Each structure stands twice: as structure tokens, then as C-alpha cells.
Amino acid sequence: GLMCKADGMVFDDGVVMHLGPDHWLATTTTGGAAAVLDWMEEWLQTEWPELTVRLTSVTDHWSAVAVVGPQSRDVVHTLFPAIAVDTQSFPFMAIREGETGGIPVRLHRITFSGELAYELWTPSWYGLALWEAVMAAGQPLGITPYGTEAMHVLRAEKGYIICGQETDGTVTPQDLGMGWIVSKKKPFIGQRSHRRGDTRRADRKHLVGLLPVDGEQLLPEGAQLVLDENTSAAVTMIGHVTSSYRSATLGRTFALGMLQRGRERFGTTVYVPLNGHVVAATVTEPIFYDRENVRRDS
């Protein structure tokens, strides 16, 4: 889910898990836990002090291993043979409890990258033991660790955002093409601001994909987007590059960006002024790969 400030702008994102009748666990962006806890505490203390609710940071209580990829289900089944891991029995956004080699584990069927994935959480003192167990179970399948750069490329290929990268405090869920995630039934912080004229303007910046005409050209993150190829005179900036990578899957470079009236510009060309030259890029939908989301449940 997304978390908005009172002005309706995206503040953070994460997953909220219902563990029991009065027990919830919320994840945040990597560096956002302290800010989110502070934000929740502020609302609890100033707006809803009558609620019997306790908020506790448990970041250092857990170690987590994400098992990701087409064969991740096989690895998880090897570790937890008593847990049915097929899509019907263990669907996306579900939680299970299990144990492997005496290690207690909470299994989360969630994904950062859009690939089939399971996050395995264990009390922090079991972290190394769980890692070693995962690597041993996956060794016959050729398992390998992967870093954050690979993880970021995978999520960007699927059009998944990173708060603080695609967002900057001026972006609404609707700007990101995520109006579907905004409840039309339940109240939430920022709801009224989404009805303001400014947040409903047609000329707001939207999340788009960018394909440089030269597929070897890597667009710098933060680079400005303009409509005029001739930048010898002053030109109007209509957007910027938020994420930029080289994709082995696509066989070329690609980028995400925020572009004024972006959803109206699919298929058109914008220009990126760089030092001494101008790069042309085609505006596309922000999903480059697996549009039907088949791989998440494959």
C-alpha cells in the first residue's frame, strides 16, 4: 500500500500484514521506518489518543531473506515440505508460519521485483542460519545471491516505483498511475486533498517509460526532459528522469521519468539535454516487461 501526507502526496510505501485480531506488522521503504513510526505516533497522540494502540519498532528484531525467481517455489518447498506453496494454496500477499532445521520462519508471499518471490523472516539471531539453509536448498538449482542494482533493474522493468526516487513530495498516487490503490470506500489521510483542483490538473507530471533512440545511451538520473531538440536557447523543462538502467532482458537501456501530461504523450519523442549534445527518447508506458504480471505467480 501507499501512505500519503495530509496534502495527498505519497510519503512512503510498504506492506501491512494482519497477524492476529489486534496485531499488525507494517513494512516501509528501506530508510523510511523511523519517519513512518514518527508519523503514526503523531496521529495517534494528536488525533486519536482515545485508541488503545501501541506502536513498536521491530526493525532490529528480524532478519529476512528474499527467495526470488522462477525456481523460488522449489527452494521454499525444499525448506518447508509441510507447507503447500502452489499459487492456489499460498497466493500472493498471504502469510504462513513454518520451521526449517529448527529455525522458526514467517513466510511472506510478496515481491519487490515483480518476479515470483517469497520473503522469509526469522528472529534476527537466526539470520545467518536461515541464509545458509536457503543457499544449501537452492544449490542444486544454481541459486546465487543478487544485489540491489539487479533488484532495482527488475522492479523498474515492471514499472514498480521506489519512494524517494519516483516520488519527491509532490507526487500523488494518481500521478504514478496507481489510482487503483486508493480506497473509494474507506477514509484515509490525504483523501480530501485528492479532490482539490491542483491535484486533479490535467497537466500534472505522470510516471512514464523512456526508451532512448540510441539503445546504448544511458540517461543520467535527474536529467531534464524537454520538447524542443534545439536547446541553444532557453527551453521549458517538462519532466525529469527518475530511474535509469541497462536491461539484459530488454537488450538495451531504459528509464522511468515524471513527465508533464505524460499519459497523453505515449509514442511521442522528448529530448534530454546532456553535456554538449541532446539525446532523443521515446515516451512509453512505464511497464516494459511482463505487462500481464504472469511471472509474479508463475
Rosetta silent file (secondary structure, phi, psi, omega in degrees, C-alpha in Angstrom):
SEQUENCE: GLMCKADGMVFDDGVVMHLGPDHWLATTTTGGAAAVLDWMEEWLQTEWPELTVRLTSVTDHWSAVAVVGPQSRDVVHTLFPAIAVDTQSFPFMAIREGETGGIPVRLHRITFSGELAYELWTPSWYGLALWEAVMAAGQPLGITPYGTEAMHVLRAEKGYIICGQETDGTVTPQDLGMGWIVSKKKPFIGQRSHRRGDTRRADRKHLVGLLPVDGEQLLPEGAQLVLDENTSAAVTMIGHVTSSYRSATLGRTFALGMLQRGRERFGTTVYVPLNGHVVAATVTEPIFYDRENVRRDS
SCORE:     score description
SCORE:     0.000 S_00000001
   1 L     0.000  169.036  176.355    0.000    0.000    0.000 S_00000001
   2 E  -108.587  150.488  173.862    0.864    3.683   -0.187 S_00000001
   3 E  -116.817  128.519 -179.640    0.972    6.193    2.655 S_00000001
   4 E  -110.745  152.481  169.082    0.072    9.813    1.892 S_00000001
   5 L   -79.543  176.486 -178.237    0.648   13.019    3.795 S_00000001
   6 L   -62.885  -24.048  178.854   -2.277   15.338    4.546 S_00000001
   7 L   -82.670    3.492  177.356   -1.640   17.135    1.251 S_00000001
   8 L    86.746   -1.497 -178.370   -2.321   13.898   -0.640 S_00000001
   9 L   -84.528  146.224 -178.913    1.279   13.402   -1.747 S_00000001
  10 E   -64.406  129.102 -178.776    2.922    9.980   -1.496 S_00000001
  11 E  -105.678  -44.159 -178.486    5.016    9.735    1.659 S_00000001
  12 E  -163.024  170.865  174.647    6.048    6.074    1.793 S_00000001
  13 E  -141.222  166.780 -178.605    5.007    2.588    0.766 S_00000001
  14 L   172.016 -163.892  179.914    5.145   -0.881    2.203 S_00000001
  15 L  -125.986  133.981  176.077    3.100   -3.917    3.168 S_00000001
  16 E  -108.631  123.922 -175.989    0.757   -4.177    6.155 S_00000001
  17 E  -111.918  131.068  178.631    0.272   -7.699    7.472 S_00000001
  18 E   -92.216  104.543 -174.497   -2.609   -8.789    9.702 S_00000001
  19 E   -93.242  -20.265 -178.473   -1.056  -11.266   12.117 S_00000001
  20 E  -171.645  177.247 -176.293   -3.924  -11.539   14.608 S_00000001
  21 L   -52.863  -37.771 -178.903   -7.119   -9.856   15.858 S_00000001
  22 L  -128.506   33.955 -173.413   -5.155   -6.977   17.412 S_00000001
  23 E  -138.115  118.267 -178.964   -1.729   -7.499   15.858 S_00000001
  24 E  -130.055  147.281  176.360   -0.428   -5.828   12.702 S_00000001
  25 E  -127.309  127.542 -178.810    3.029   -5.588   11.167 S_00000001
  26 E  -117.376  132.663  170.760    3.920   -2.847    8.678 S_00000001
  27 L   -98.144  161.122  179.815    6.979   -2.687    6.460 S_00000001
  28 L  -133.388 -177.124  169.779    8.302    0.554    4.994 S_00000001
  29 L   -64.768  164.140 -171.778   10.879    1.645    2.466 S_00000001
  30 L   -53.216  -44.668 -177.708   14.446    0.759    3.396 S_00000001
  31 L  -103.676   12.080 -171.178   15.230    4.058    5.090 S_00000001
  32 L   -99.939   -0.794 -172.141   11.687    5.060    5.997 S_00000001
  33 H   -60.034  -46.041 -177.176   10.964    3.119    9.189 S_00000001
  34 H   -64.759  -42.692 -179.179   11.811    5.907   11.643 S_00000001
  35 H   -66.522  -39.406  179.701    9.872    8.555    9.697 S_00000001
  36 H   -68.441  -42.168  177.382    6.820    6.317    9.333 S_00000001
  37 H   -60.921  -43.384  178.304    6.844    5.406   13.025 S_00000001
  38 H   -61.663  -41.821  179.974    7.090    9.106   13.913 S_00000001
  39 H   -64.105  -44.500  178.649    4.203    9.912   11.534 S_00000001
  40 H   -65.100  -41.551  178.942    1.988    7.187   13.022 S_00000001
  41 H   -62.250  -40.145  179.820    2.839    8.277   16.572 S_00000001
  42 H   -60.719  -46.520 -179.608    1.938   11.881   15.753 S_00000001
  43 H   -68.449  -38.225  179.391   -1.512   10.939   14.501 S_00000001
  44 H   -63.769  -42.575 -175.956   -2.096    8.519   17.358 S_00000001
  45 H   -78.939  -33.265 -174.086   -1.168   11.083   20.007 S_00000001
  46 H   -97.956  -28.814 -175.695   -2.793   14.178   18.485 S_00000001
  47 L  -110.883  -32.452 -176.502   -5.875   12.869   16.674 S_00000001
  48 L  -130.868   52.475 -178.066   -6.772    9.501   18.209 S_00000001
  49 L   -66.665  -16.532 -179.391   -5.435    9.492   21.798 S_00000001
  50 L   -75.910  -13.441 -178.682   -8.506    7.534   22.903 S_00000001
  51 L   -77.046  138.370  175.268   -7.348    4.456   20.977 S_00000001
  52 L   -90.303   82.074 -176.502   -5.593    1.700   22.901 S_00000001
  53 L  -131.090  136.760  176.502   -2.836    1.210   20.340 S_00000001
  54 L  -119.247  131.395  177.985    0.880    0.631   20.835 S_00000001
  55 L  -110.221  127.533 -176.685    3.427    1.251   18.083 S_00000001
  56 L  -134.478  131.040  174.430    6.791   -0.501   18.385 S_00000001
  57 L   -76.939  125.376  179.664    9.785   -0.510   16.069 S_00000001
  58 L  -122.524   21.665 -177.496   10.866   -4.097   15.428 S_00000001
  59 H   -53.701  -44.786 -176.022   13.344   -3.452   12.612 S_00000001
  60 H   -85.028    3.861  179.285   16.250   -4.990   14.506 S_00000001
  61 H   -85.005  -17.540 -169.899   14.158   -7.948   15.681 S_00000001
  62 E  -124.733  146.566  164.892   14.070   -9.641   12.295 S_00000001
  63 E  -114.993  142.914 -176.794   16.365  -10.954    9.598 S_00000001
  64 E  -132.363  141.045  174.718   14.856  -11.527    6.173 S_00000001
  65 E  -124.077  122.653  176.507   15.915  -13.483    3.106 S_00000001
  66 E   -92.980  120.471  176.649   14.104  -12.895   -0.187 S_00000001
  67 E  -102.065  114.602 -166.526   13.990  -16.006   -2.360 S_00000001
  68 E  -130.689  143.318  172.853   13.219  -14.754   -5.864 S_00000001
  69 L   125.164  172.743 -175.471   12.903  -16.164   -9.351 S_00000001
  70 L   -58.396  -25.658 -178.262   11.194  -18.862  -11.418 S_00000001
  71 L  -106.222   11.914 -178.305   12.521  -21.651   -9.180 S_00000001
  72 H   -63.093  -34.009  178.875   11.959  -19.904   -5.844 S_00000001
  73 H   -62.030  -37.912  179.276    8.894  -22.048   -5.170 S_00000001
  74 H   -66.049  -39.818  178.672   11.041  -25.188   -5.448 S_00000001
  75 H   -64.566  -45.516 -179.119   13.575  -23.814   -2.970 S_00000001
  76 H   -64.679  -38.942  178.597   10.858  -22.868   -0.485 S_00000001
  77 H   -64.332  -37.522  177.227    9.197  -26.284   -0.849 S_00000001
  78 H   -62.114  -39.733 -178.802   12.536  -27.979   -0.107 S_00000001
  79 H   -75.375  -34.219 -173.941   12.866  -25.933    3.073 S_00000001
  80 L  -131.366   70.367 -175.593    9.224  -26.283    4.156 S_00000001
  81 L   -62.679  -20.959 -178.971    7.811  -29.545    2.722 S_00000001
  82 L   -81.788   -9.506 -178.520    4.782  -29.373    5.035 S_00000001
  83 L  -102.803  124.606  176.086    3.633  -26.053    3.536 S_00000001
  84 L   -72.280  122.565 -173.875    1.741  -26.110    0.241 S_00000001
  85 L  -112.354    7.829  176.240    3.422  -23.465   -1.904 S_00000001
  86 L   -67.557  161.762 -173.229    1.382  -23.654   -5.111 S_00000001
  87 L   -59.724  -37.416 -178.666   -0.350  -20.431   -6.157 S_00000001
  88 L   -70.086  -40.238 -177.494   -3.800  -21.583   -5.067 S_00000001
  89 L   -79.913  -30.181 -176.454   -2.690  -22.730   -1.605 S_00000001
  90 L  -133.811   76.544 -173.548   -0.246  -19.876   -0.986 S_00000001
  91 L   -76.103  169.295  176.868   -1.473  -16.889   -3.021 S_00000001
  92 L   -56.121  137.186  179.033    0.127  -13.501   -3.447 S_00000001
  93 L    74.798   17.196  176.484    0.022  -11.380   -0.244 S_00000001
  94 L   -97.993  163.388 -179.705   -0.507  -14.410    2.006 S_00000001
  95 E  -128.328  143.179  173.590    1.491  -15.362    5.122 S_00000001
  96 E  -135.898  156.722  175.183    2.444  -18.751    6.512 S_00000001
  97 E  -111.552  138.646 -179.948    4.344  -19.907    9.601 S_00000001
  98 E  -155.933 -176.992  179.355    6.909  -22.678    9.385 S_00000001
  99 E  -146.703  138.537  175.714   10.160  -24.147   10.631 S_00000001
 100 E  -136.616  122.347 -179.670   13.218  -25.453    8.841 S_00000001
 101 L    57.343   33.925 -179.267   16.110  -27.121   10.644 S_00000001
 102 L    81.701    3.397 -179.725   14.840  -25.782   13.964 S_00000001
 103 E   -97.050  118.544  176.975   14.674  -22.210   12.624 S_00000001
 104 E   -73.745  134.286 -174.843   11.270  -20.520   13.107 S_00000001
 105 E  -138.385  137.899  168.081   10.270  -18.666    9.935 S_00000001
 106 E  -103.691  124.522 -177.325    7.396  -16.482    8.811 S_00000001
 107 E  -100.261  128.772  178.949    6.891  -16.785    5.063 S_00000001
 108 E  -117.569  126.980  179.383    5.509  -13.808    3.132 S_00000001
 109 L   -92.534   73.067 -179.708    4.333  -14.197   -0.456 S_00000001
 110 L  -131.993  164.514 -176.262    5.315  -10.683   -1.565 S_00000001
 111 L  -144.915  136.305  173.769    7.664   -9.311   -4.204 S_00000001
 112 L   -88.849  -29.739 -169.726    9.761   -6.189   -4.676 S_00000001
 113 L  -100.781  -11.937 -175.256   10.774   -7.043   -8.225 S_00000001
 114 L    89.657   -4.571  175.111    7.578   -8.411   -9.750 S_00000001
 115 L   -87.286  164.360  171.019    9.093  -11.888  -10.028 S_00000001
 116 L   -56.664  127.840 -173.781    7.812  -14.946   -8.182 S_00000001
 117 E  -155.860  153.091  174.428    9.186  -14.386   -4.680 S_00000001
 118 E  -134.661  131.198  172.672    8.959  -15.355   -1.035 S_00000001
 119 E  -100.211  124.411 -178.830   10.319  -13.306    1.864 S_00000001
 120 E  -105.861  116.261 -178.694   11.458  -15.498    4.737 S_00000001
 121 E  -109.158  137.663  177.902   11.585  -13.712    8.088 S_00000001
 122 E  -142.600  152.963  174.329   13.192  -15.116   11.199 S_00000001
 123 E   -50.626  141.482 -165.321   14.224  -13.657   14.572 S_00000001
 124 H   -55.873  -31.718 -177.867   17.481  -11.821   13.937 S_00000001
 125 H   -72.088  -10.786  174.994   19.741  -14.247   15.806 S_00000001
 126 H   -95.859    2.211 -170.820   18.724  -16.981   13.321 S_00000001
 127 H   -55.589  -50.465 -178.549   19.571  -14.823   10.303 S_00000001
 128 H   -64.492  -40.710 -179.789   22.849  -16.454    9.302 S_00000001
 129 H   -63.282  -39.659  178.564   21.487  -19.955    9.850 S_00000001
 130 H   -66.411  -42.597  178.239   18.491  -19.204    7.616 S_00000001
 131 H   -57.663  -46.787 -178.920   20.737  -17.760    4.914 S_00000001
 132 H   -64.668  -36.426  178.655   22.900  -20.874    4.928 S_00000001
 133 H   -66.716  -41.407  178.561   19.822  -23.114    4.810 S_00000001
 134 H   -63.161  -45.918 -178.678   18.411  -21.228    1.809 S_00000001
 135 H   -64.633  -36.647  178.759   21.709  -21.402   -0.081 S_00000001
 136 H   -68.373  -41.258 -179.574   22.033  -25.128    0.635 S_00000001
 137 H   -67.000  -32.528 -177.457   18.462  -25.831   -0.519 S_00000001
 138 H   -90.949   -8.511 -175.607   18.979  -23.853   -3.703 S_00000001
 139 H   -57.001  -42.779  178.685   22.455  -25.134   -4.552 S_00000001
 140 H   -64.187  -20.200 -178.898   21.206  -27.983   -6.809 S_00000001
 141 H   -97.657    2.301  179.133   19.170  -25.393   -8.749 S_00000001
 142 L    79.708   32.034 -179.441   22.089  -22.986   -9.197 S_00000001
 143 L   -60.374  147.574  177.877   20.942  -20.402   -6.659 S_00000001
 144 L  -148.495  145.227  174.689   23.023  -17.224   -6.433 S_00000001
 145 L   -68.556  151.439  173.325   22.869  -14.036   -4.365 S_00000001
 146 L  -134.497  151.605 -173.102   21.924  -10.862   -6.203 S_00000001
 147 L   -96.733 -177.019 -175.691   22.498   -7.243   -5.241 S_00000001
 148 H   -68.971  -29.426  178.927   20.416   -4.105   -5.064 S_00000001
 149 H   -64.782  -45.628  176.772   21.340   -2.949   -8.581 S_00000001
 150 H   -61.579  -41.009  179.767   19.892   -6.130  -10.098 S_00000001
 151 H   -62.159  -40.603 -179.701   16.867   -5.794   -7.827 S_00000001
 152 H   -69.675  -37.166  176.551   16.318   -2.205   -8.962 S_00000001
 153 H   -62.116  -45.570 -178.759   16.596   -3.133  -12.645 S_00000001
 154 H   -60.265  -45.469 -176.771   14.000   -5.877  -12.192 S_00000001
 155 H   -68.914  -35.903 -179.274   11.497   -3.622  -10.428 S_00000001
 156 H   -69.318  -35.502  176.105   11.940   -0.811  -12.972 S_00000001
 157 H   -58.017  -31.445 -179.398   11.324   -3.205  -15.886 S_00000001
 158 L   -92.693   -0.105 -179.924    7.931   -3.875  -14.298 S_00000001
 159 L    77.467   19.595  178.139    7.239   -0.192  -13.620 S_00000001
 160 L   -79.792  134.294 -176.535    7.449   -0.606   -9.844 S_00000001
 161 L   -86.400  163.036  165.572    8.258    2.660   -8.095 S_00000001
 162 L  -121.734  123.504  177.061   10.701    3.472   -5.308 S_00000001
 163 L   -64.860  133.415 -175.827    9.531    6.163   -2.906 S_00000001
 164 L    93.200   -9.629  176.149   12.112    8.923   -2.857 S_00000001
 165 L  -115.782  -56.339  171.764   13.185    8.073   -6.397 S_00000001
 166 L   -82.541  -15.770  179.344    9.993    8.278   -8.445 S_00000001
 167 L  -116.773  153.090 -179.729    8.477   10.483   -5.724 S_00000001
 168 L  -144.742   22.349 -178.535    9.723   13.741   -4.243 S_00000001
 169 L    89.502   -1.266  178.532    6.908   15.021   -2.037 S_00000001
 170 L  -122.853   16.082 -171.379    4.965   16.485   -4.984 S_00000001
 171 L  -117.609  130.520  177.034    3.599   13.242   -6.453 S_00000001
 172 L   -96.312  164.385  174.557    0.153   11.726   -5.879 S_00000001
 173 L   -57.109  -36.840 -179.534   -0.829    8.065   -6.352 S_00000001
 174 L   -65.954  -35.339  176.841   -2.769    9.140   -9.436 S_00000001
 175 L   -60.822  -32.234 -178.099    0.362   10.745  -10.913 S_00000001
 176 L   -85.133    0.378 -174.861    2.039    7.342  -10.620 S_00000001
 177 L    74.869   23.035 -176.709   -0.832    5.574  -12.360 S_00000001
 178 L  -113.998   31.513  176.452   -1.758    3.993   -9.026 S_00000001
 179 H   -58.882  -25.793  179.586   -5.242    5.397   -8.601 S_00000001
 180 H   -62.850  -22.698 -176.252   -6.385    1.778   -8.289 S_00000001
 181 H   -86.712   -9.471 -176.945   -4.683    1.527   -4.904 S_00000001
 182 L   -87.539  123.543 -176.764   -6.637    4.470   -3.445 S_00000001
 183 L   -66.614  136.642  174.468   -9.718    3.372   -1.498 S_00000001
 184 L  -100.642    0.303 -176.894  -13.057    4.694   -2.698 S_00000001
 185 L  -115.758  -38.582 -172.874  -14.829    3.376    0.403 S_00000001
 186 L  -104.719  142.919  177.125  -12.632    3.990    3.441 S_00000001
 187 L   -71.660  152.900  177.991  -11.305    7.353    4.688 S_00000001
 188 L  -155.406  159.884  179.186   -7.555    7.914    4.756 S_00000001
 189 L   -65.578  127.483 -178.343   -5.085   10.712    5.398 S_00000001
 190 L    97.636   -6.956 -175.557   -4.824   12.859    2.282 S_00000001
 191 L   -59.069  -47.689 -177.503   -8.187   11.792    0.849 S_00000001
 192 H   -63.553  -34.818 -179.652   -9.693   15.285    0.787 S_00000001
 193 H   -65.813  -25.955  178.523   -6.571   16.696   -0.870 S_00000001
 194 H   -69.529  -12.570  178.444   -7.040   14.293   -3.789 S_00000001
 195 H   -98.250   -1.871  178.426  -10.228   16.201   -4.618 S_00000001
 196 L   -69.681  150.969 -179.569   -8.516   19.595   -4.788 S_00000001
 197 L   -58.455  -38.204 -175.750   -8.261   21.269   -8.167 S_00000001
 198 H   -66.576  -36.037 -178.597   -4.460   21.331   -8.067 S_00000001
 199 H   -82.856   -4.951  179.247   -4.128   17.578   -7.580 S_00000001
 200 H  -111.308    8.196 -179.158   -6.626   16.913  -10.397 S_00000001
 201 L   -61.052  141.972  178.585   -4.973   19.133  -13.026 S_00000001
 202 L   -70.981  -22.945 -175.290   -4.607   17.553  -16.456 S_00000001
 203 L   -96.394   19.765  175.724   -1.104   18.990  -16.825 S_00000001
 204 L   -69.680  161.053  177.222    0.405   17.268  -13.789 S_00000001
 205 E   -78.276  137.980 -179.792    3.502   15.135  -14.273 S_00000001
 206 E  -119.196  152.403  174.680    2.830   11.422  -14.768 S_00000001
 207 E   -70.045  128.982  179.479    5.065    8.369  -14.447 S_00000001
 208 E  -136.375  165.673  168.903    6.217    7.243  -17.905 S_00000001
 209 E   -96.330  153.902  179.626    8.745    4.954  -19.505 S_00000001
 210 E  -134.116  125.890  176.227   11.582    6.320  -21.630 S_00000001
 211 E  -117.077  106.335  176.337   13.446    4.438  -24.357 S_00000001
 212 E   -55.192  138.170  177.902   16.487    6.313  -25.713 S_00000001
 213 L   -57.750  -38.902  171.256   16.523    6.177  -29.515 S_00000001
 214 L   -87.743  105.803 -175.061   20.124    5.021  -29.136 S_00000001
 215 L   -66.213   -4.215  175.452   19.654    1.853  -27.105 S_00000001
 216 L   -97.525   -8.858 -176.434   23.215    2.110  -25.772 S_00000001
 217 L   -83.088  120.720  177.277   22.703    5.589  -24.301 S_00000001
 218 L   -94.690  117.513 -179.653   22.169    5.551  -20.545 S_00000001
 219 L   -75.080  132.090  177.727   20.172    8.594  -19.440 S_00000001
 220 L   -67.684  136.199  174.954   21.507   10.188  -16.242 S_00000001
 221 L   -64.587  134.586 -175.672   19.051   10.092  -13.368 S_00000001
 222 L    95.035  -10.630  179.750   17.823   13.613  -12.720 S_00000001
 223 L   -61.635  146.483 -177.104   18.298   14.667  -16.356 S_00000001
 224 E   -84.774  151.025  178.166   15.700   17.139  -17.619 S_00000001
 225 E  -113.587  132.079 -179.794   13.119   16.372  -20.322 S_00000001
 226 E  -134.679  166.192 -179.683   12.169   18.962  -22.950 S_00000001
 227 L   -95.626  -19.725 -173.625   10.116   19.022  -26.157 S_00000001
 228 L  -101.759  124.869  178.490   12.499   21.065  -28.316 S_00000001
 229 L   -68.737  -26.411  179.756   15.575   19.426  -29.823 S_00000001
 230 L   -86.400  103.760 -177.813   17.157   22.856  -30.248 S_00000001
 231 L  -106.279   19.833  178.589   18.463   23.766  -26.806 S_00000001
 232 L   -69.547  -24.889  174.877   20.661   26.663  -27.911 S_00000001
 233 L  -111.308  172.889 -179.982   18.025   28.974  -26.437 S_00000001
 234 L   -62.684  135.026  177.865   16.075   28.640  -23.202 S_00000001
 235 L  -127.964  158.152 -177.348   13.591   25.757  -23.283 S_00000001
 236 L   -87.837  128.572  176.682   10.878   24.702  -20.867 S_00000001
 237 L   -79.444  127.337 -179.181   11.538   21.676  -18.691 S_00000001
 238 L  -116.264    6.856  178.774    8.504   19.364  -18.703 S_00000001
 239 E   171.609 -174.955 -179.965    9.870   16.479  -16.672 S_00000001
 240 E  -154.428  159.561  177.820   12.892   14.573  -15.455 S_00000001
 241 E   -82.136  129.844  179.829   14.424   11.091  -15.393 S_00000001
 242 E  -103.124  -35.304 -179.959   13.862    9.289  -12.089 S_00000001
 243 E  -143.104  141.611 -177.737   15.459    5.868  -12.717 S_00000001
 244 E  -148.591  130.637 -174.309   17.760    4.688  -15.492 S_00000001
 245 E  -146.875  167.664  169.045   19.279    1.281  -16.135 S_00000001
 246 E  -105.636  126.130 -173.496   20.703   -1.118  -18.690 S_00000001
 247 E  -108.184  123.642  174.566   18.463   -4.168  -19.056 S_00000001
 248 L   -69.555  -34.216 -179.923   19.721   -7.609  -20.037 S_00000001
 249 L   -66.253  -44.957 -179.145   16.120   -8.686  -20.621 S_00000001
 250 L   -81.383  -19.579 -177.790   15.348   -5.809  -22.981 S_00000001
 251 L    70.436   29.799 -176.813   18.824   -5.849  -24.505 S_00000001
 252 E  -169.407  177.502  174.233   19.077   -2.078  -24.219 S_00000001
 253 E   -85.231  158.260  176.251   18.895    0.887  -21.860 S_00000001
 254 E  -157.604  167.632 -177.974   15.610    2.196  -20.482 S_00000001
 255 E  -152.138  161.901  167.419   14.390    4.689  -17.923 S_00000001
 256 E  -112.198  153.274  178.813   11.448    5.861  -15.860 S_00000001
 257 E  -158.463  166.300  172.904   10.561    9.505  -15.535 S_00000001
 258 E  -106.491  123.939 -171.793    7.957   12.026  -14.466 S_00000001
 259 E  -134.453  132.244  178.770    6.602   13.927  -17.478 S_00000001
 260 E   -57.832  129.620 -176.283    4.002   16.667  -17.766 S_00000001
 261 L    52.752   36.837 -171.136    0.831   15.210  -19.325 S_00000001
 262 H   -56.310  -41.760 -176.278    2.850   12.025  -19.635 S_00000001
 263 H   -69.221  -16.192  175.564   -0.016    9.643  -20.318 S_00000001
 264 H   -86.630   -8.943 -172.492   -1.039   11.793  -23.283 S_00000001
 265 L  -107.426    8.137  178.862    2.464   11.582  -24.772 S_00000001
 266 L   -55.649  132.154  179.616    2.922    7.812  -25.191 S_00000001
 267 L    90.217   -6.990  179.045    4.612    7.192  -28.527 S_00000001
 268 L   -94.777  175.758 -177.953    5.986   10.722  -28.847 S_00000001
 269 E  -112.037  135.551  170.280    9.594   11.915  -28.607 S_00000001
 270 E  -120.567  169.258 -175.710   11.163   14.022  -25.883 S_00000001
 271 E  -125.841  145.830 -177.800   14.722   15.286  -25.646 S_00000001
 272 E  -120.733  103.341  178.063   17.303   15.078  -22.890 S_00000001
 273 E   -70.485  124.298  175.734   19.945   17.841  -22.953 S_00000001
 274 E  -120.049 -178.096 -178.577   23.302   16.489  -21.801 S_00000001
 275 L   -63.995  106.591  173.914   26.779   17.993  -21.818 S_00000001
 276 L    83.679   -5.311  177.724   27.402   19.058  -25.395 S_00000001
 277 E  -155.620  170.583 -178.375   24.640   17.024  -27.036 S_00000001
 278 E  -123.413  133.441 -179.037   20.940   16.174  -26.945 S_00000001
 279 E  -106.723  132.461  176.107   19.521   12.647  -26.636 S_00000001
 280 E   -91.507  142.964  178.670   16.137   11.699  -28.103 S_00000001
 281 E  -141.787  143.433  177.462   13.884    9.278  -26.222 S_00000001
 282 E   -90.532  134.472  178.618   10.507    7.728  -26.962 S_00000001
 283 E   -84.088  129.477 -178.572    7.818    8.055  -24.290 S_00000001
 284 E  -132.344  174.046  167.898    6.202    4.723  -23.405 S_00000001
 285 L   -62.873  152.301 -174.629    4.040    3.164  -20.751 S_00000001
 286 L   -80.527    9.711  176.171    6.124    2.606  -17.598 S_00000001
 287 L  -111.811  116.104 -175.417    5.855   -1.201  -17.810 S_00000001
 288 L   -98.973  -16.117 -166.940    8.474   -2.666  -20.122 S_00000001
 289 L  -150.598  137.866  175.714    8.198   -6.354  -19.323 S_00000001
 290 L    54.854   56.495 -177.966    5.553   -8.903  -18.307 S_00000001
 291 L   -59.715  -30.592 -178.380    2.615   -6.495  -18.590 S_00000001
 292 L   -82.694   -1.664  178.022    0.171   -9.258  -17.632 S_00000001
 293 L    61.626   32.627 -178.567    2.104   -9.885  -14.384 S_00000001
 294 L   -68.148  -37.476 -172.949    2.349  -13.588  -15.200 S_00000001
 295 H   -67.763  -27.551  179.897    5.808  -14.027  -13.666 S_00000001
 296 H   -60.366  -31.958 -177.024    4.666  -12.928  -10.198 S_00000001
 297 H  -117.614   13.949 -173.482    2.514  -16.064   -9.918 S_00000001
 298 L   -68.781    0.000    0.000    4.321  -18.353  -12.373 S_00000001
